[in-house]
Amino acid sequence: MEDQPILDEARSIASQGRYSQAIVVASRIQSGRDLHDEARSEIRRWRYQILVAQDRSILRQARALASVDSLTMAIDKASQIPPGRPLYGEAQASIAEWAVRRQEIWNMWAGESGESYGGYDDGYDDSY
C-alpha cells in the first residue's frame, strides 16, 4: 500500500479538473503493484473526462455559431467531433437539427426571391 499516497495525490489533482497531470502522477504506479489496476481504471476515466471537455468546447462553439444563424459554420464546427468520441451522438443530433433549420431558411429565401434553391451552391456538403 505504499502506492496509496500516489493514487491519493492523483485523485486530488483530478478533483481540481487537472486530468492530464493526474494521469502523469497515477502512471507512476508500476505494473504488478497492488494499486496498478485501480490506477489504470482512474486513468481511463480521466482520459474520458479530457475527451468530454474537448468535445464540450467544440459543441459550445458550434452552438454559439448556430445561435446567430451561422448554421453551415456550426455544422462544420460540430463535425470536428469524430465517431467514437463521447459527445459524437450529441454533435450529430445538433448537426441534423441545424441542417433542417438551414434548409428552412434557404427555402424561405428562395420563396421570397422567387428563385429556386436548386441552382445555388454554397460550396458546403449538407449531407449530414
MOPAC internal coordinates of N, CA, C and O (Angstrom, degrees):
PM7 1SCF
backbone

  N    0.0000 0     0.00 0     0.00 0    0    0    0
  C    1.4576 1     0.00 0     0.00 0    1    0    0
  C    1.5243 1   111.72 1     0.00 0    2    1    0
  O    1.2310 1   120.56 1  -164.95 1    3    2    1
  N    1.3169 1   116.54 1    15.05 1    3    2    1
  C    1.4590 1   118.26 1   178.64 1    5    3    2
  C    1.5277 1   111.89 1   -70.61 1    6    5    3
  O    1.2310 1   120.16 1   167.55 1    7    6    5
  N    1.3336 1   117.30 1   -12.45 1    7    6    5
  C    1.4616 1   120.62 1   177.10 1    9    7    6
  C    1.5298 1   112.56 1   -87.63 1   10    9    7
  O    1.2310 1   120.10 1   172.74 1   11   10    9
  N    1.3239 1   117.42 1    -7.26 1   11   10    9
  C    1.4658 1   120.53 1  -178.61 1   13   11   10
  C    1.5332 1   112.04 1   -57.04 1   14   13   11
  O    1.2310 1   118.92 1   137.39 1   15   14   13
  N    1.3352 1   119.67 1   -42.61 1   15   14   13
  C    1.4689 1   118.56 1   177.90 1   17   15   14
  C    1.5376 1   112.92 1   -61.28 1   18   17   15
  O    1.2310 1   120.26 1   146.62 1   19   18   17
  N    1.3148 1   117.10 1   -33.38 1   19   18   17
  C    1.4603 1   120.61 1   178.21 1   21   19   18
  C    1.5282 1   109.66 1   -66.09 1   22   21   19
  O    1.2310 1   120.61 1   132.07 1   23   22   21
  N    1.3363 1   116.44 1   -47.93 1   23   22   21
  C    1.4506 1   120.35 1   179.67 1   25   23   22
  C    1.5271 1   111.04 1   -64.65 1   26   25   23
  O    1.2310 1   120.33 1   140.58 1   27   26   25
  N    1.3212 1   116.98 1   -39.42 1   27   26   25
  C    1.4669 1   120.60 1   177.11 1   29   27   26
  C    1.5306 1   110.89 1   -62.02 1   30   29   27
  O    1.2310 1   120.46 1   138.05 1   31   30   29
  N    1.3263 1   116.73 1   -41.95 1   31   30   29
  C    1.4654 1   120.68 1   178.23 1   33   31   30
  C    1.5273 1   110.15 1   -63.04 1   34   33   31
  O    1.2310 1   120.54 1   135.28 1   35   34   33
  N    1.3256 1   116.57 1   -44.72 1   35   34   33
  C    1.4638 1   120.60 1   179.83 1   37   35   34
  C    1.5303 1   110.55 1   -61.08 1   38   37   35
  O    1.2310 1   120.23 1   137.15 1   39   38   37
  N    1.3133 1   117.17 1   -42.85 1   39   38   37
  C    1.4701 1   120.77 1   179.13 1   41   39   38
  C    1.5264 1   111.14 1   -65.19 1   42   41   39
  O    1.2310 1   120.73 1   141.52 1   43   42   41
  N    1.3005 1   116.21 1   -38.48 1   43   42   41
  C    1.4678 1   120.31 1   178.00 1   45   43   42
  C    1.5277 1   110.41 1   -63.04 1   46   45   43
  O    1.2310 1   120.70 1   136.34 1   47   46   45
  N    1.3080 1   116.28 1   -43.66 1   47   46   45
  C    1.4667 1   121.31 1   178.72 1   49   47   46
  C    1.5288 1   109.68 1   -63.74 1   50   49   47
  O    1.2310 1   120.58 1   136.12 1   51   50   49
  N    1.3305 1   116.50 1   -43.88 1   51   50   49
  C    1.4669 1   121.00 1   179.90 1   53   51   50
  C    1.5219 1   111.40 1   -63.29 1   54   53   51
  O    1.2310 1   120.25 1   145.06 1   55   54   53
  N    1.3216 1   117.13 1   -34.94 1   55   54   53
  C    1.4695 1   120.37 1   179.99 1   57   55   54
  C    1.5272 1   111.87 1   -64.62 1   58   57   55
  O    1.2310 1   120.68 1   163.39 1   59   58   57
  N    1.3200 1   116.30 1   -16.61 1   59   58   57
  C    1.4639 1   122.01 1   176.70 1   61   59   58
  C    1.5302 1   111.22 1   -94.03 1   62   61   59
  O    1.2310 1   120.81 1  -175.45 1   63   62   61
  N    1.3445 1   116.06 1     4.55 1   63   62   61
  C    1.4503 1   120.80 1   179.35 1   65   63   62
  C    1.5183 1   114.15 1    81.87 1   66   65   63
  O    1.2310 1   120.36 1  -169.77 1   67   66   65
  N    1.3043 1   116.92 1    10.23 1   67   66   65
  C    1.4709 1   121.32 1  -179.37 1   69   67   66
  C    1.5347 1   108.42 1   -97.52 1   70   69   67
  O    1.2310 1   121.53 1  -110.50 1   71   70   69
  N    1.3257 1   114.68 1    69.50 1   71   70   69
  C    1.4607 1   121.04 1  -171.42 1   73   71   70
  C    1.5236 1   113.03 1   -67.50 1   74   73   71
  O    1.2310 1   119.78 1   139.47 1   75   74   73
  N    1.3054 1   118.02 1   -40.53 1   75   74   73
  C    1.4712 1   120.10 1  -179.52 1   77   75   74
  C    1.5181 1   110.86 1   -60.76 1   78   77   75
  O    1.2310 1   120.55 1   136.64 1   79   78   77
  N    1.3199 1   116.55 1   -43.36 1   79   78   77
  C    1.4637 1   120.03 1   178.74 1   81   79   78
  C    1.5301 1   110.55 1   -67.20 1   82   81   79
  O    1.2310 1   120.24 1   141.94 1   83   82   81
  N    1.3168 1   117.14 1   -38.06 1   83   82   81
  C    1.4706 1   120.99 1   178.05 1   85   83   82
  C    1.5300 1   110.20 1   -62.34 1   86   85   83
  O    1.2310 1   120.52 1   141.57 1   87   86   85
  N    1.3171 1   116.62 1   -38.43 1   87   86   85
  C    1.4662 1   120.88 1   178.81 1   89   87   86
  C    1.5198 1   110.50 1   -63.70 1   90   89   87
  O    1.2310 1   120.52 1   137.86 1   91   90   89
  N    1.3214 1   116.60 1   -42.14 1   91   90   89
  C    1.4689 1   120.61 1   178.99 1   93   91   90
  C    1.5274 1   109.90 1   -60.58 1   94   93   91
  O    1.2310 1   120.58 1   135.05 1   95   94   93
  N    1.3228 1   116.49 1   -44.95 1   95   94   93
  C    1.4668 1   120.33 1  -178.73 1   97   95   94
  C    1.5224 1   110.52 1   -65.61 1   98   97   95
  O    1.2310 1   119.91 1   131.33 1   99   98   97
  N    1.3263 1   117.78 1   -48.67 1   99   98   97
  C    1.4692 1   120.98 1  -177.61 1  101   99   98
  C    1.5269 1   111.65 1   -65.07 1  102  101   99
  O    1.2310 1   120.56 1   152.52 1  103  102  101
  N    1.3116 1   116.53 1   -27.48 1  103  102  101
  C    1.4703 1   120.40 1   179.77 1  105  103  102
  C    1.5270 1   112.35 1   -67.67 1  106  105  103
  O    1.2310 1   120.17 1   168.51 1  107  106  105
  N    1.3001 1   117.28 1   -11.49 1  107  106  105
  C    1.4757 1   120.59 1   177.83 1  109  107  106
  C    1.5269 1   111.52 1   -73.11 1  110  109  107
  O    1.2310 1   120.02 1   164.89 1  111  110  109
  N    1.3162 1   117.57 1   -15.11 1  111  110  109
  C    1.4644 1   120.83 1   178.43 1  113  111  110
  C    1.5260 1   107.70 1   -80.13 1  114  113  111
  O    1.2310 1   120.99 1   -68.46 1  115  114  113
  N    1.2856 1   115.71 1   111.54 1  115  114  113
  C    1.4673 1   123.10 1  -171.89 1  117  115  114
  C    1.5326 1   112.62 1   -74.91 1  118  117  115
  O    1.2310 1   121.78 1   -24.42 1  119  118  117
  N    1.3234 1   114.20 1   155.58 1  119  118  117
  C    1.4502 1   121.79 1   174.89 1  121  119  118
  C    1.5339 1   109.37 1   -58.01 1  122  121  119
  O    1.2310 1   121.05 1   -37.51 1  123  122  121
  N    1.3208 1   115.60 1   142.49 1  123  122  121
  C    1.4548 1   120.22 1   179.79 1  125  123  122
  C    1.5187 1   113.33 1    91.55 1  126  125  123
  O    1.2310 1   120.40 1   169.21 1  127  126  125
  N    1.3236 1   116.85 1   -10.79 1  127  126  125
  C    1.4712 1   120.55 1   178.63 1  129  127  126
  C    1.5267 1   109.05 1   -83.72 1  130  129  127
  O    1.2310 1   120.52 1   -23.96 1  131  130  129
  N    1.3391 1   116.61 1   156.04 1  131  130  129
  C    1.4615 1   121.31 1  -176.87 1  133  131  130
  C    1.5271 1   113.24 1   -56.69 1  134  133  131
  O    1.2310 1   119.74 1   142.20 1  135  134  133
  N    1.3123 1   118.09 1   -37.80 1  135  134  133
  C    1.4644 1   121.20 1  -175.39 1  137  135  134
  C    1.5294 1   113.68 1   -97.04 1  138  137  135
  O    1.2310 1   120.69 1  -172.14 1  139  138  137
  N    1.3273 1   116.29 1     7.86 1  139  138  137
  C    1.4694 1   118.88 1  -176.99 1  141  139  138
  C    1.5340 1   112.25 1   -60.19 1  142  141  139
  O    1.2310 1   119.90 1   132.04 1  143  142  141
  N    1.3348 1   117.80 1   -47.96 1  143  142  141
  C    1.4633 1   120.31 1  -178.82 1  145  143  142
  C    1.5279 1   111.42 1   -62.98 1  146  145  143
  O    1.2310 1   120.93 1   140.03 1  147  146  145
  N    1.3199 1   115.84 1   -39.97 1  147  146  145
  C    1.4638 1   119.92 1   178.67 1  149  147  146
  C    1.5383 1   110.39 1   -65.55 1  150  149  147
  O    1.2310 1   120.44 1   139.54 1  151  150  149
  N    1.3156 1   116.76 1   -40.46 1  151  150  149
  C    1.4646 1   121.34 1   177.66 1  153  151  150
  C    1.5317 1   110.03 1   -63.68 1  154  153  151
  O    1.2310 1   120.19 1   137.09 1  155  154  153
  N    1.3293 1   117.24 1   -42.91 1  155  154  153
  C    1.4795 1   121.06 1   178.68 1  157  155  154
  C    1.5262 1   110.74 1   -61.81 1  158  157  155
  O    1.2310 1   120.77 1   140.09 1  159  158  157
  N    1.3167 1   116.14 1   -39.91 1  159  158  157
  C    1.4643 1   120.30 1   178.74 1  161  159  158
  C    1.5338 1   110.88 1   -62.99 1  162  161  159
  O    1.2310 1   120.92 1   136.03 1  163  162  161
  N    1.3150 1   115.84 1   -43.97 1  163  162  161
  C    1.4739 1   120.51 1   177.77 1  165  163  162
  C    1.5289 1   110.54 1   -63.34 1  166  165  163
  O    1.2310 1   120.59 1   137.90 1  167  166  165
  N    1.3241 1   116.48 1   -42.10 1  167  166  165
  C    1.4671 1   120.97 1   179.91 1  169  167  166
  C    1.5311 1   110.11 1   -60.57 1  170  169  167
  O    1.2310 1   120.01 1   137.08 1  171  170  169
  N    1.3296 1   117.59 1   -42.92 1  171  170  169
  C    1.4701 1   120.78 1   177.25 1  173  171  170
  C    1.5285 1   110.51 1   -60.79 1  174  173  171
  O    1.2310 1   121.07 1   136.59 1  175  174  173
  N    1.3116 1   115.55 1   -43.41 1  175  174  173
  C    1.4763 1   119.98 1   179.61 1  177  175  174
  C    1.5145 1   110.67 1   -63.34 1  178  177  175
  O    1.2310 1   119.65 1   137.63 1  179  178  177
  N    1.3180 1   118.28 1   -42.37 1  179  178  177
  C    1.4669 1   121.44 1  -179.55 1  181  179  178
  C    1.5220 1   111.75 1   -69.08 1  182  181  179
  O    1.2310 1   120.33 1   143.64 1  183  182  181
  N    1.3143 1   116.97 1   -36.36 1  183  182  181
  C    1.4739 1   119.55 1   175.96 1  185  183  182
  C    1.5246 1   110.18 1   -62.97 1  186  185  183
  O    1.2310 1   121.05 1   139.98 1  187  186  185
  N    1.3150 1   115.60 1   -40.02 1  187  186  185
  C    1.4635 1   120.28 1   176.80 1  189  187  186
  C    1.5333 1   110.09 1   -61.11 1  190  189  187
  O    1.2310 1   120.75 1   136.04 1  191  190  189
  N    1.3283 1   116.16 1   -43.96 1  191  190  189
  C    1.4718 1   120.49 1   178.92 1  193  191  190
  C    1.5274 1   111.56 1   -61.03 1  194  193  191
  O    1.2310 1   120.45 1   142.96 1  195  194  193
  N    1.3201 1   116.75 1   -37.04 1  195  194  193
  C    1.4686 1   120.87 1   177.20 1  197  195  194
  C    1.5292 1   109.75 1   -62.90 1  198  197  195
  O    1.2310 1   120.53 1   135.00 1  199  198  197
  N    1.3291 1   116.59 1   -45.00 1  199  198  197
  C    1.4622 1   120.74 1   179.04 1  201  199  198
  C    1.5244 1   111.34 1   -62.84 1  202  201  199
  O    1.2310 1   120.41 1   137.84 1  203  202  201
  N    1.3181 1   116.82 1   -42.16 1  203  202  201
  C    1.4646 1   120.89 1   178.29 1  205  203  202
  C    1.5328 1   109.87 1   -60.32 1  206  205  203
  O    1.2310 1   120.30 1   134.83 1  207  206  205
  N    1.3173 1   117.04 1   -45.17 1  207  206  205
  C    1.4662 1   120.68 1   179.89 1  209  207  206
  C    1.5258 1   111.09 1   -62.13 1  210  209  207
  O    1.2310 1   120.36 1   138.05 1  211  210  209
  N    1.3235 1   116.92 1   -41.95 1  211  210  209
  C    1.4671 1   120.22 1   178.51 1  213  211  210
  C    1.5271 1   110.41 1   -63.72 1  214  213  211
  O    1.2310 1   120.65 1   133.01 1  215  214  213
  N    1.3280 1   116.36 1   -46.99 1  215  214  213
  C    1.4614 1   120.56 1  -179.75 1  217  215  214
  C    1.5260 1   111.08 1   -64.57 1  218  217  215
  O    1.2310 1   120.67 1   139.83 1  219  218  217
  N    1.3124 1   116.33 1   -40.17 1  219  218  217
  C    1.4683 1   120.80 1  -179.38 1  221  219  218
  C    1.5259 1   110.08 1   -61.58 1  222  221  219
  O    1.2310 1   120.33 1   140.12 1  223  222  221
  N    1.3280 1   116.98 1   -39.88 1  223  222  221
  C    1.4586 1   121.22 1   178.33 1  225  223  222
  C    1.5292 1   110.90 1   -62.95 1  226  225  223
  O    1.2310 1   120.49 1   136.13 1  227  226  225
  N    1.3260 1   116.67 1   -43.87 1  227  226  225
  C    1.4672 1   121.00 1   178.60 1  229  227  226
  C    1.5287 1   109.98 1   -62.52 1  230  229  227
  O    1.2310 1   120.26 1   134.49 1  231  230  229
  N    1.3289 1   117.11 1   -45.51 1  231  230  229
  C    1.4656 1   120.30 1  -179.93 1  233  231  230
  C    1.5239 1   111.83 1   -65.03 1  234  233  231
  O    1.2310 1   120.26 1   143.20 1  235  234  233
  N    1.3122 1   117.10 1   -36.80 1  235  234  233
  C    1.4722 1   121.05 1   177.92 1  237  235  234
  C    1.5362 1   109.64 1   -61.40 1  238  237  235
  O    1.2310 1   120.61 1   135.44 1  239  238  237
  N    1.3346 1   116.45 1   -44.56 1  239  238  237
  C    1.4594 1   120.53 1   178.33 1  241  239  238
  C    1.5260 1   110.86 1   -64.54 1  242  241  239
  O    1.2310 1   120.49 1   137.49 1  243  242  241
  N    1.3256 1   116.67 1   -42.51 1  243  242  241
  C    1.4636 1   120.69 1   179.46 1  245  243  242
  C    1.5226 1   110.89 1   -63.20 1  246  245  243
  O    1.2310 1   120.04 1   137.47 1  247  246  245
  N    1.3101 1   117.54 1   -42.53 1  247  246  245
  C    1.4715 1   120.73 1   179.72 1  249  247  246
  C    1.5182 1   111.69 1   -65.58 1  250  249  247
  O    1.2310 1   120.52 1   144.76 1  251  250  249
  N    1.3284 1   116.60 1   -35.24 1  251  250  249
  C    1.4627 1   119.95 1   176.47 1  253  251  250
  C    1.5305 1   109.82 1   -63.14 1  254  253  251
  O    1.2310 1   120.46 1   137.98 1  255  254  253
  N    1.3153 1   116.73 1   -42.02 1  255  254  253
  C    1.4719 1   120.58 1   177.45 1  257  255  254
  C    1.5330 1   110.64 1   -64.31 1  258  257  255
  O    1.2310 1   120.43 1   136.50 1  259  258  257
  N    1.3198 1   116.78 1   -43.50 1  259  258  257
  C    1.4680 1   120.76 1  -179.58 1  261  259  258
  C    1.5217 1   111.18 1   -64.68 1  262  261  259
  O    1.2310 1   120.13 1   147.83 1  263  262  261
  N    1.3174 1   117.36 1   -32.17 1  263  262  261
  C    1.4654 1   120.62 1  -177.67 1  265  263  262
  C    1.5287 1   112.39 1   -66.67 1  266  265  263
  O    1.2310 1   120.12 1   160.54 1  267  266  265
  N    1.3217 1   117.38 1   -19.46 1  267  266  265
  C    1.4748 1   121.11 1   176.68 1  269  267  266
  C    1.5315 1   110.00 1  -110.90 1  270  269  267
  O    1.2310 1   121.41 1  -157.05 1  271  270  269
  N    1.3308 1   114.91 1    22.95 1  271  270  269
  C    1.4667 1   123.23 1   177.69 1  273  271  270
  C    1.5272 1   114.14 1    60.64 1  274  273  271
  O    1.2310 1   119.91 1  -152.98 1  275  274  273
  N    1.3128 1   117.77 1    27.02 1  275  274  273
  C    1.4658 1   121.46 1   169.56 1  277  275  274
  C    1.5235 1   106.69 1   -89.94 1  278  277  275
  O    1.2310 1   121.81 1  -113.53 1  279  278  277
  N    1.3219 1   114.14 1    66.47 1  279  278  277
  C    1.4580 1   120.62 1  -168.05 1  281  279  278
  C    1.5247 1   113.02 1   -70.58 1  282  281  279
  O    1.2310 1   119.91 1   140.59 1  283  282  281
  N    1.3193 1   117.78 1   -39.41 1  283  282  281
  C    1.4655 1   119.23 1   179.06 1  285  283  282
  C    1.5232 1   109.72 1   -64.86 1  286  285  283
  O    1.2310 1   120.57 1   138.90 1  287  286  285
  N    1.3223 1   116.51 1   -41.10 1  287  286  285
  C    1.4692 1   119.34 1   177.79 1  289  287  286
  C    1.5255 1   110.58 1   -66.80 1  290  289  287
  O    1.2310 1   120.08 1   142.89 1  291  290  289
  N    1.3255 1   117.45 1   -37.11 1  291  290  289
  C    1.4685 1   120.93 1   177.37 1  293  291  290
  C    1.5255 1   110.58 1   -63.69 1  294  293  291
  O    1.2310 1   120.81 1   137.49 1  295  294  293
  N    1.3271 1   116.05 1   -42.51 1  295  294  293
  C    1.4671 1   120.57 1   178.30 1  297  295  294
  C    1.5236 1   110.06 1   -62.76 1  298  297  295
  O    1.2310 1   120.73 1   135.37 1  299  298  297
  N    1.3263 1   116.21 1   -44.63 1  299  298  297
  C    1.4694 1   120.10 1   178.85 1  301  299  298
  C    1.5259 1   111.21 1   -60.47 1  302  301  299
  O    1.2310 1   120.48 1   137.25 1  303  302  301
  N    1.3230 1   116.69 1   -42.75 1  303  302  301
  C    1.4722 1   120.69 1  -178.90 1  305  303  302
  C    1.5223 1   110.09 1   -65.24 1  306  305  303
  O    1.2310 1   119.80 1   131.06 1  307  306  305
  N    1.3241 1   117.98 1   -48.94 1  307  306  305
  C    1.4695 1   121.38 1  -178.60 1  309  307  306
  C    1.5283 1   111.60 1   -64.53 1  310  309  307
  O    1.2310 1   120.70 1   152.80 1  311  310  309
  N    1.3255 1   116.26 1   -27.20 1  311  310  309
  C    1.4645 1   120.57 1   179.18 1  313  311  310
  C    1.5248 1   112.37 1   -69.35 1  314  313  311
  O    1.2310 1   120.10 1   170.41 1  315  314  313
  N    1.3137 1   117.41 1    -9.59 1  315  314  313
  C    1.4671 1   121.28 1   177.21 1  317  315  314
  C    1.5274 1   112.04 1   -72.24 1  318  317  315
  O    1.2310 1   120.42 1   166.93 1  319  318  317
  N    1.3192 1   116.80 1   -13.07 1  319  318  317
  C    1.4634 1   120.82 1   177.75 1  321  319  318
  C    1.5246 1   107.42 1   -86.30 1  322  321  319
  O    1.2310 1   119.96 1   -70.80 1  323  322  321
  N    1.3333 1   117.69 1   109.20 1  323  322  321
  C    1.4648 1   120.38 1  -174.47 1  325  323  322
  C    1.5341 1   112.97 1   -79.45 1  326  325  323
  O    1.2310 1   120.93 1   -18.27 1  327  326  325
  N    1.3376 1   115.82 1   161.73 1  327  326  325
  C    1.4671 1   119.96 1   175.39 1  329  327  326
  C    1.5296 1   110.72 1   -55.47 1  330  329  327
  O    1.2310 1   121.60 1   -34.27 1  331  330  329
  N    1.3104 1   114.55 1   145.73 1  331  330  329
  C    1.4560 1   120.02 1   178.74 1  333  331  330
  C    1.5247 1   113.51 1    91.99 1  334  333  331
  O    1.2310 1   120.49 1   169.55 1  335  334  333
  N    1.3156 1   116.68 1   -10.45 1  335  334  333
  C    1.4696 1   119.97 1   179.08 1  337  335  334
  C    1.5268 1   109.37 1   -83.86 1  338  337  335
  O    1.2310 1   120.06 1   -23.06 1  339  338  337
  N    1.3284 1   117.50 1   156.94 1  339  338  337
  C    1.4648 1   120.66 1  -175.02 1  341  339  338
  C    1.5302 1   115.15 1   -55.42 1  342  341  339
  O    1.2310 1   119.82 1   141.12 1  343  342  341
  N    1.3209 1   117.95 1   -38.88 1  343  342  341
  C    1.4645 1   119.68 1  -175.56 1  345  343  342
  C    1.5302 1   113.16 1  -106.18 1  346  345  343
  O    1.2310 1   120.50 1  -159.55 1  347  346  345
  N    1.3227 1   116.66 1    20.45 1  347  346  345
  C    1.4591 1   120.87 1  -179.76 1  349  347  346
  C    1.5325 1   111.24 1   -58.15 1  350  349  347
  O    1.2310 1   120.03 1   132.11 1  351  350  349
  N    1.3099 1   117.55 1   -47.89 1  351  350  349
  C    1.4619 1   121.09 1  -179.21 1  353  351  350
  C    1.5196 1   112.08 1   -60.79 1  354  353  351
  O    1.2310 1   120.53 1   137.84 1  355  354  353
  N    1.3134 1   116.60 1   -42.16 1  355  354  353
  C    1.4615 1   121.13 1   178.01 1  357  355  354
  C    1.5300 1   110.44 1   -63.79 1  358  357  355
  O    1.2310 1   120.73 1   139.35 1  359  358  357
  N    1.3179 1   116.20 1   -40.65 1  359  358  357
  C    1.4680 1   120.60 1   178.42 1  361  359  358
  C    1.5193 1   110.15 1   -63.95 1  362  361  359
  O    1.2310 1   120.06 1   136.11 1  363  362  361
  N    1.3271 1   117.49 1   -43.89 1  363  362  361
  C    1.4560 1   120.85 1  -179.16 1  365  363  362
  C    1.5252 1   111.61 1   -64.50 1  366  365  363
  O    1.2310 1   120.16 1   142.92 1  367  366  365
  N    1.3206 1   117.31 1   -37.08 1  367  366  365
  C    1.4670 1   120.78 1   177.82 1  369  367  366
  C    1.5289 1   110.18 1   -65.17 1  370  369  367
  O    1.2310 1   120.39 1   138.30 1  371  370  369
  N    1.3217 1   116.85 1   -41.70 1  371  370  369
  C    1.4618 1   120.44 1   177.82 1  373  371  370
  C    1.5211 1   110.93 1   -65.48 1  374  373  371
  O    1.2310 1   120.73 1   137.29 1  375  374  373
  N    1.3214 1   116.21 1   -42.71 1  375  374  373
  C    1.4669 1   120.71 1   178.52 1  377  375  374
  C    1.5277 1   110.20 1   -57.92 1  378  377  375
  O    1.2310 1   120.29 1   134.55 1  379  378  377
  N    1.3250 1   117.05 1   -45.45 1  379  378  377
  C    1.4636 1   121.00 1  -179.80 1  381  379  378
  C    1.5308 1   110.45 1   -61.82 1  382  381  379
  O    1.2310 1   120.45 1   136.51 1  383  382  381
  N    1.3126 1   116.74 1   -43.49 1  383  382  381
  C    1.4716 1   121.46 1   178.94 1  385  383  382
  C    1.5297 1   110.87 1   -62.00 1  386  385  383
  O    1.2310 1   120.66 1   134.48 1  387  386  385
  N    1.3286 1   116.34 1   -45.52 1  387  386  385
  C    1.4678 1   120.00 1  -178.51 1  389  387  386
  C    1.5210 1   111.73 1   -68.57 1  390  389  387
  O    1.2310 1   120.22 1   145.87 1  391  390  389
  N    1.3169 1   117.19 1   -34.13 1  391  390  389
  C    1.4682 1   120.63 1   177.90 1  393  391  390
  C    1.5309 1   110.20 1   -63.73 1  394  393  391
  O    1.2310 1   120.32 1   140.02 1  395  394  393
  N    1.3376 1   116.99 1   -39.98 1  395  394  393
  C    1.4615 1   121.09 1   177.68 1  397  395  394
  C    1.5270 1   109.69 1   -65.78 1  398  397  395
  O    1.2310 1   120.30 1   133.52 1  399  398  397
  N    1.3220 1   117.03 1   -46.48 1  399  398  397
  C    1.4711 1   120.67 1   178.52 1  401  399  398
  C    1.5197 1   111.04 1   -59.70 1  402  401  399
  O    1.2310 1   120.81 1   136.72 1  403  402  401
  N    1.3277 1   116.06 1   -43.28 1  403  402  401
  C    1.4583 1   120.77 1  -179.34 1  405  403  402
  C    1.5299 1   109.70 1   -62.38 1  406  405  403
  O    1.2310 1   120.18 1   136.51 1  407  406  405
  N    1.3273 1   117.26 1   -43.49 1  407  406  405
  C    1.4650 1   120.78 1   178.86 1  409  407  406
  C    1.5221 1   110.89 1   -62.51 1  410  409  407
  O    1.2310 1   120.48 1   139.76 1  411  410  409
  N    1.3333 1   116.69 1   -40.24 1  411  410  409
  C    1.4623 1   120.57 1   178.19 1  413  411  410
  C    1.5246 1   110.72 1   -61.72 1  414  413  411
  O    1.2310 1   120.45 1   137.97 1  415  414  413
  N    1.3216 1   116.75 1   -42.03 1  415  414  413
  C    1.4701 1   121.23 1   178.61 1  417  415  414
  C    1.5188 1   109.66 1   -64.51 1  418  417  415
  O    1.2310 1   120.33 1   134.89 1  419  418  417
  N    1.3340 1   116.98 1   -45.11 1  419  418  417
  C    1.4576 1   120.26 1   178.81 1  421  419  418
  C    1.5290 1   110.64 1   -61.31 1  422  421  419
  O    1.2310 1   120.61 1   137.84 1  423  422  421
  N    1.3324 1   116.43 1   -42.16 1  423  422  421
  C    1.4619 1   120.14 1   179.28 1  425  423  422
  C    1.5217 1   111.24 1   -64.28 1  426  425  423
  O    1.2310 1   120.04 1   139.63 1  427  426  425
  N    1.3319 1   117.53 1   -40.37 1  427  426  425
  C    1.4606 1   121.31 1   176.36 1  429  427  426
  C    1.5215 1   110.42 1   -62.06 1  430  429  427
  O    1.2310 1   120.97 1   133.84 1  431  430  429
  N    1.3157 1   115.75 1   -46.16 1  431  430  429
  C    1.4621 1   120.73 1   179.80 1  433  431  430
  C    1.5151 1   110.69 1   -60.35 1  434  433  431
  O    1.2310 1   120.62 1   135.78 1  435  434  433
  N    1.3247 1   116.42 1   -44.22 1  435  434  433
  C    1.4618 1   120.58 1  -179.92 1  437  435  434
  C    1.5271 1   110.74 1   -64.65 1  438  437  435
  O    1.2310 1   120.61 1   141.56 1  439  438  437
  N    1.3398 1   116.44 1   -38.44 1  439  438  437
  C    1.4678 1   120.45 1   179.39 1  441  439  438
  C    1.5119 1   112.39 1   -67.25 1  442  441  439
  O    1.2310 1   120.07 1   139.69 1  443  442  441
  N    1.3244 1   117.47 1   -40.31 1  443  442  441
  C    1.4626 1   121.53 1  -179.53 1  445  443  442
  C    1.5219 1   111.95 1   -71.40 1  446  445  443
  O    1.2310 1   120.39 1   145.97 1  447  446  445
  N    1.3202 1   116.86 1   -34.03 1  447  446  445
  C    1.4578 1   119.49 1  -176.34 1  449  447  446
  C    1.5205 1   111.93 1   -90.71 1  450  449  447
  O    1.2310 1   121.06 1   170.55 1  451  450  449
  N    1.3342 1   115.58 1    -9.45 1  451  450  449
  C    1.4530 1   119.13 1  -178.61 1  453  451  450
  C    1.5197 1   112.94 1    76.62 1  454  453  451
  O    1.2310 1   120.54 1  -173.96 1  455  454  453
  N    1.3158 1   116.56 1     6.04 1  455  454  453
  C    1.4597 1   120.80 1  -179.82 1  457  455  454
  C    1.5121 1   109.78 1   -99.62 1  458  457  455
  O    1.2310 1   121.33 1   -21.33 1  459  458  457
  N    1.2726 1   115.06 1   158.67 1  459  458  457
  C    1.4554 1   121.23 1   176.88 1  461  459  458
  C    1.5205 1   108.75 1   -90.54 1  462  461  459
  O    1.2310 1   120.45 1   -42.22 1  463  462  461
  N    1.2988 1   116.74 1   137.78 1  463  462  461
  C    1.4634 1   120.20 1   176.83 1  465  463  462
  C    1.5204 1   110.81 1   -67.15 1  466  465  463
  O    1.2310 1   120.48 1   151.34 1  467  466  465
  N    1.3037 1   116.69 1   -28.66 1  467  466  465
  C    1.4518 1   121.59 1  -172.40 1  469  467  466
  C    1.5137 1   115.19 1   -49.99 1  470  469  467
  O    1.2310 1   119.22 1   148.97 1  471  470  469
  N    1.3365 1   119.10 1   -31.03 1  471  470  469
  C    1.4502 1   120.51 1  -177.25 1  473  471  470
  C    1.5109 1   113.69 1   -89.74 1  474  473  471
  O    1.2310 1   119.39 1   174.05 1  475  474  473
  N    1.3012 1   118.77 1    -5.95 1  475  474  473
  C    1.4589 1   121.97 1  -176.62 1  477  475  474
  C    1.5210 1   110.20 1   -91.51 1  478  477  475
  O    1.2310 1   120.44 1   -53.84 1  479  478  477
  N    1.3037 1   116.76 1   126.16 1  479  478  477
  C    1.4597 1   121.90 1   178.42 1  481  479  478
  C    1.5128 1   108.70 1  -120.90 1  482  481  479
  O    1.2310 1   120.31 1   -68.32 1  483  482  481
  N    1.3377 1   117.01 1   111.68 1  483  482  481
  C    1.4606 1   120.04 1  -178.94 1  485  483  482
  C    1.5294 1   112.28 1   -88.03 1  486  485  483
  O    1.2310 1   120.81 1  -178.36 1  487  486  485
  N    1.3319 1   116.07 1     1.64 1  487  486  485
  C    1.4515 1   119.27 1   176.69 1  489  487  486
  C    1.5094 1   114.46 1    85.10 1  490  489  487
  O    1.2310 1   119.92 1  -179.47 1  491  490  489
  N    1.3148 1   117.75 1     0.53 1  491  490  489
  C    1.4598 1   121.45 1  -178.34 1  493  491  490
  C    1.5212 1   110.20 1  -108.24 1  494  493  491
  O    1.2310 1   121.34 1   -34.59 1  495  494  493
  N    1.2982 1   115.05 1   145.41 1  495  494  493
  C    1.4515 1   121.91 1   176.40 1  497  495  494
  C    1.5138 1   108.16 1   -84.93 1  498  497  495
  O    1.2310 1   119.93 1   -64.13 1  499  498  497
  N    1.3125 1   117.74 1   115.87 1  499  498  497
  C    1.4648 1   120.70 1  -178.17 1  501  499  498
  C    1.5217 1   111.90 1  -105.98 1  502  501  499
  O    1.2310 1   120.23 1  -148.65 1  503  502  501
  N    1.3089 1   117.16 1    31.35 1  503  502  501
  C    1.4636 1   120.99 1  -179.44 1  505  503  502
  C    1.5083 1   112.61 1   -92.68 1  506  505  503
  O    1.2310 1   120.18 1  -145.16 1  507  506  505
  N    1.3251 1   117.27 1    34.84 1  507  506  505
  C    1.4650 1   121.37 1  -179.55 1  509  507  506
  C    1.4923 1   110.44 1   -82.13 1  510  509  507
  O    1.2310 1   120.10 1   180.00 1  511  510  509

